[in-house]
Amino acid sequence: MKSLIIILAFVLCAWSSESVAFIKSVQNNVLVKRDGASHPAKIGEYLFTGDTIQTGKNTNTGLSFNDGTRIAIGPESEFVINDYLFHPTKKDFKFNVALPKGTMVFESGKIGKLAPEKVNIKVPQGIIGIRGTKFVVDAE
């Protein structure tokens, strides 16, 4: 009975966190790191603020965010979702991610169109702010 209560508490905590994106595609071994643990990524899996996506050799993945932003992450990359907020009725937006290494293709969604100043992508040599809708990044 005690273990059932612990499991229910864990499930309720997971439900209370709002997902910010989902995994649209996975090729080969992609990992999701969350709360100090990692697991293989699955198509359709929800992602949350604080998650890190890690790809290996000959590996890539596609992500779709709640505002329609799409990101493709290339081989040997690390991608971190630092902060994300999409509440258009409140005009409250944040899109703050990092690409410490690797490559990605970015196509902005509604946040990029409604509040481009709220989109920040941190790379090793600086921060990218958007003014357009598509770009490619290679962080060495």
C-alpha positions as CSV (number, residue, x, y, z in Angstrom):
1,M,0.0,0.0,0.0
2,K,2.8,2.4,0.9
3,S,4.5,1.9,-2.5
4,L,1.1,2.6,-4.3
5,I,0.9,5.9,-2.5
6,I,4.4,6.8,-3.5
7,I,3.6,5.9,-7.1
8,L,0.4,8.0,-7.1
9,A,2.3,11.0,-5.6
10,F,4.9,10.7,-8.4
11,V,2.2,10.5,-11.1
12,L,0.3,13.5,-9.7
13,C,3.6,15.5,-9.6
14,A,4.2,14.6,-13.3
15,W,0.7,15.7,-14.2
16,S,1.0,19.0,-12.4
17,S,4.0,19.9,-14.5
18,E,3.0,21.4,-17.8
19,S,4.7,19.9,-20.8
20,V,6.4,22.4,-23.2
21,A,7.1,20.2,-26.2
22,F,7.0,16.6,-27.6
23,I,9.4,14.4,-29.5
24,K,8.3,14.3,-33.1
25,S,11.0,12.0,-34.5
26,V,13.9,9.9,-33.3
27,Q,16.7,8.3,-35.3
28,N,18.9,5.9,-33.4
29,N,20.0,6.5,-29.8
30,V,18.6,9.8,-28.4
31,L,18.6,10.3,-24.6
32,V,16.3,12.5,-22.5
33,K,17.9,13.6,-19.2
34,R,15.5,14.6,-16.5
35,D,16.0,15.1,-12.8
36,G,19.4,13.4,-12.8
37,A,18.4,10.3,-14.7
38,S,18.4,9.6,-18.4
39,H,16.2,7.3,-20.6
40,P,15.9,6.6,-24.3
41,A,13.7,9.1,-26.1
42,K,10.4,7.9,-27.6
43,I,8.3,9.4,-30.3
44,G,5.4,11.3,-28.7
45,E,7.1,11.7,-25.4
46,Y,6.4,15.0,-23.6
47,L,9.3,17.3,-22.7
48,F,9.4,19.7,-19.7
49,T,11.4,22.8,-18.6
50,G,14.8,21.5,-17.4
51,D,15.0,18.6,-19.8
52,T,18.2,17.9,-21.8
53,I,18.2,16.1,-25.1
54,Q,21.4,14.3,-26.0
55,T,22.2,12.8,-29.4
56,G,25.0,10.4,-30.4
57,K,26.8,9.6,-33.6
58,N,24.5,9.1,-36.6
59,T,21.6,10.2,-34.4
60,N,19.0,13.0,-34.6
61,T,15.7,14.0,-33.3
62,G,12.8,16.4,-34.0
63,L,11.0,18.4,-31.4
64,S,7.7,20.3,-31.6
65,F,7.0,23.0,-29.0
66,N,3.5,24.1,-27.8
67,D,3.6,27.3,-29.8
68,G,4.5,25.5,-33.0
69,T,8.3,26.1,-32.9
70,R,10.1,23.1,-34.5
71,I,13.7,22.2,-33.8
72,A,15.7,19.5,-35.4
73,I,18.8,18.4,-33.4
74,G,21.7,16.8,-35.2
75,P,24.3,14.2,-34.3
76,E,26.5,14.5,-31.2
77,S,24.5,17.4,-29.8
78,E,23.2,18.6,-26.5
79,F,20.1,20.7,-26.2
80,V,18.7,22.1,-23.0
81,I,15.2,23.5,-22.3
82,N,16.0,26.2,-19.7
83,D,12.7,28.1,-19.6
84,Y,9.5,28.1,-21.7
85,L,6.2,29.9,-21.3
86,F,3.4,30.2,-23.8
87,H,0.3,31.9,-22.5
88,P,-0.9,34.1,-25.4
89,T,-4.1,35.2,-23.7
90,K,-1.9,36.8,-20.9
91,K,0.7,37.9,-23.5
92,D,3.2,35.9,-21.4
93,F,6.0,34.3,-23.4
94,K,9.5,32.8,-22.8
95,F,11.6,30.6,-25.0
96,N,15.0,30.1,-23.5
97,V,17.1,27.1,-24.6
98,A,20.8,26.3,-24.9
99,L,22.9,24.3,-27.4
100,P,26.2,23.8,-25.6
101,K,27.4,21.6,-28.5
102,G,26.2,20.2,-31.8
103,T,23.8,21.4,-34.5
104,M,20.2,22.3,-34.7
105,V,17.7,23.7,-37.2
106,F,15.2,26.2,-35.8
107,E,11.9,27.2,-37.2
108,S,10.0,29.7,-35.0
109,G,6.4,29.3,-34.0
110,K,4.0,31.8,-32.5
111,I,6.4,33.1,-29.8
112,G,8.9,34.1,-32.5
113,K,6.1,35.9,-34.3
114,L,4.3,37.5,-31.4
115,A,7.3,38.3,-29.2
116,P,10.6,37.7,-31.0
117,E,12.5,39.5,-28.2
118,K,11.5,36.6,-25.8
119,V,13.3,34.0,-27.9
120,N,16.9,33.3,-26.7
121,I,19.1,30.5,-27.7
122,K,22.4,30.3,-25.8
123,V,25.4,28.9,-27.6
124,P,29.0,28.7,-26.4
125,Q,30.0,32.0,-28.1
126,G,26.9,34.0,-27.2
127,I,23.2,34.2,-27.4
128,I,21.0,34.1,-30.5
129,G,18.0,36.4,-30.6
130,I,15.6,35.9,-33.5
131,R,14.2,38.4,-36.0
132,G,13.4,35.9,-38.7
133,T,11.8,32.6,-38.7
134,K,14.4,30.0,-39.7
135,F,18.1,29.4,-39.0
136,V,20.8,26.7,-38.5
137,V,23.3,26.7,-35.6
138,D,26.5,24.7,-35.4
139,A,28.0,25.0,-31.9
140,E,31.6,23.6,-31.8
